[in-house]
Amino acid sequence: MADLDVAFTVLDRAGRERMQTLRRDLGLESFGLNLLVLAPGQRGRIHAHEHQDEVYLVLEGELTLVLEGAERRLGPDELARVGPAVRRQLVNAGPGRLAVLALGGAGAHVGRDGIAWESWEDRSAGRPPGEIPLPDDLPL
């Protein structure tokens, strides 16, 4: 697979670094992707952006997301989108480790540009995914 445009990495939730820059690890250019890990009591900088929206997905722990001074708590599997100009701060006010996946991007969404095939043997140009039926599930 060395000649394919594919990259792999592993989330380092147990690491000592507060931020793992997954964008660089994966060679992403169209959006940002970081793993943020905060120990109890740690917090990030108050910040905003000029252009990019950010989405925060809580993987473990409880995120206290401070938005223009007001707090909102998010638990595992909860997400928040924060517009560029909104000042925000990520805080771990809880007793355990906090792990958050942060995604950032700017510009218009391209939309559904996918192409799908019914089988690996199909060498056609493909069709829009909605025109291809889902494959049978694997037997259990």
N, C-alpha and C positions, 0 to 999 in steps of 0.2 A: 504494500500500500504506500510505499515511499513516494511514488510518482503521482499520487492523488492529492488534491487540494483539501487535506484533512489534517486536523491537529487535535491532540488529546492532552488533558491535564487532570489533576486530582485536587479536589478541595482540601485545604490543609486547616481544618477546623481546630485541631489540637496544637497548631503552631504558636510560636511566640510573637509573630508579627500581627499588628492590628489590621493590615490590609494586604491581601494577596491580589496582585494585578493580573487577573485572568485574561484581560484583553491582550496583554503582551504575550502571555503564555500560549494563547491560541492564535495569535497573529491577526486579531480582529482590527478592522479599520473603520467599519461603518457605525459602531456603537461601543460604548464602554461597558465593562463587566468586571466587577471586583467583589471579592469576599471580604467582609468586614467582621472581625472578631474582637469583641470587647469583654474584658473581665469585669466582674462586679465593680461598680463605681466608676468605670472608665467612660469617657465621652469624647466625641469627635469635635472638630471645630464648628463654630457657627459659620455657615456658608450659603451661598446662592450661586447661580450660574448665569452667564450671559445668554446662552442659547438652548442648552439641553434640558429636557425633562429628565427626571430620575424616578425609577421605580425601585422600591425596597421590598424584598421578600424575606420575611423572617423564617430562618431554617430551624433555629433552636433558641430558647430563652424568651425574654420579653423585651421588646424595643420600646423605649420611651422616645417618641419622635416629637421634638419641640419645633413647632411651626410658628414663627413670628412671636415667640414667647409663650404660646399655648401648647399644652402637652396632649398627646394622643398615644395611648398604649396599643401595641400590636403584639400578638402571640404567634406561635408557629403556624405556618401556612397562610398568614395574613399578609396582604400587600398594600402599599400606598404608592400613589403617583404624586410627585411634587413638581409643580411648574418651575421654570427656570428662575424667575425673579423672587420666589418665596424663600426667605431666609429659614434655614433649618439646622437642627443639631440632632445627632444620634447619640442617645444616652443609654447606658445599661444601669438602671436603678435597681435591678433585681439581684437576687442572691447567687445566680448561676451564670455561666458563660452565655454570651449572646453571639449568634452567628447570623449575619444578614447578607443576602446577595443583592448587590446594587447594580442596576442596569441604567445606563444613561445614553441618550441619543438626541439628535437634533435633525431638523429637516422633515420633509414630508415622507410618510410611509409609502413604500412602493406598491403595496397591495398584494393580492394573490398572484404571484408570478410563477407558481409551481407548475411542474410538468410531471405526469405520472404514467406508469406502465403497468400492465396486468401481470407480466412475468419477466424474469431476468432474460429470457430468450427473445423477448420482443425488442427488436432493434429499430422500431419506427421512431419518428420524431416525438412521440408521446402525445398526450392529450391533457386538458385541464383535469385536476384531481377529482372534481365533482362528477366527471363523466366516467370514471373508473370505479367499479364496485370494490368494496373492501374485500380483502382475501379472507378465506375461511380461517377461523381460529385454529391454533395448534391443538391437537388432542391432549387431554389432561391425563 
